[in-house]
Amino acid sequence: MADSARFPLTSWTAVVPVVAVLVLPLSYGRDLGPFLVGLLAVLLGGAVLAAVHHAEVVAHRVGEPFGSLLLAVAVTVIEVGLIVTLMVSGGPKTASLARDTVFAAAMITCNGIVGLSLLVGAVRHHITVFNAEGTGAALATVATLATVTLVLPSFTTSTPGPAFSGAQLAFAAVASLGLYAMFVLTQTVRHRDFFLPVASDGSVLSDDDHAVPPTGRATITSLVLLLVALVAVVGLAKVESSAIEAGVTAVGFPPSFVGVVIALLVLLPESLAAARAAQRNRIQISLNLAFGSAMASIGLTIPAIAVASIWLEGPLLLGLGATQMVLLVVTITVAALTVAPGRATRLQGGVHLVLLASFLFLAAKP
């Protein structure tokens, strides 16, 4: 996490969000050429990286596990903004975009971030150690949220297709928010120690043992720039939506791969943050980020999309296909076996990364 006491306003993380917001009025609703589309794509990526950086600064100030929670929520806000803007601009043909993005986020977090963190930590420290109680509770919450919102729609009969009826969607949204709120209460109040890093003997470690927390002024500055970056991300996503869809089609991938692109874009900076924590032998922080992001992606995105569906055209397809369900079941099973002992080696990291590679390959070539 960011550890500077003073925040330089001339750094790229401060300049890029401001520039991105300033160019929005100049590019919105206009027919842009390839060069400008590419330039705006660079600004979009920079705004995402800057947003997560500023979220890290604020997260470092408040400490663990609040820091991981804040990062997860910030990433989810970006994800929801991207999904809604693309669905509004794409119309009925984007009916499955929310499902594709949320499922991709779950696969990337539970396999990609978890696998990368375990592999990096095990290569450097041989065996990674974490709290099985807290991590197991997070995994159980992710599994329940995924089942209620992504699996059940494929088996309900009130409406045709893998979709909920209005009442079912409302129930799923309320249940998701309630379960997410219960987990946050558990993580931050009742059993906070379950989500703090642990040593090889099981003792709880401090959440940040070397890094100097940012000053109050730097924290406030990052909070303001975080909001600016979020506005820039949502606005530029709207401008770039047609270019993203055209690019996926040009390489011969199915339209559902747009959801994978969104999830990869949003979760890349958080993946790097988890890898850095693993290098410092803070695997618990990495797992908090991974499962917290998966939980927030499902538990907050689905209710937000449910509300947005009132104004969106066409059905909201949430149910997973057979191949996706198999990948989800295997992922949850493998993750449970990884979490249960409270320690892991590079083998477990490699298994999760192979599952991620399988998901990405089948998403591109179904």
Summary of the structure (lengths in Angstrom):
residues: 366
radius of gyration: 19.9
end to end distance: 37.5
largest distance: 60.8
contacts: 1322
relative contact order: 0.22
helix: 75%
strand: 2%
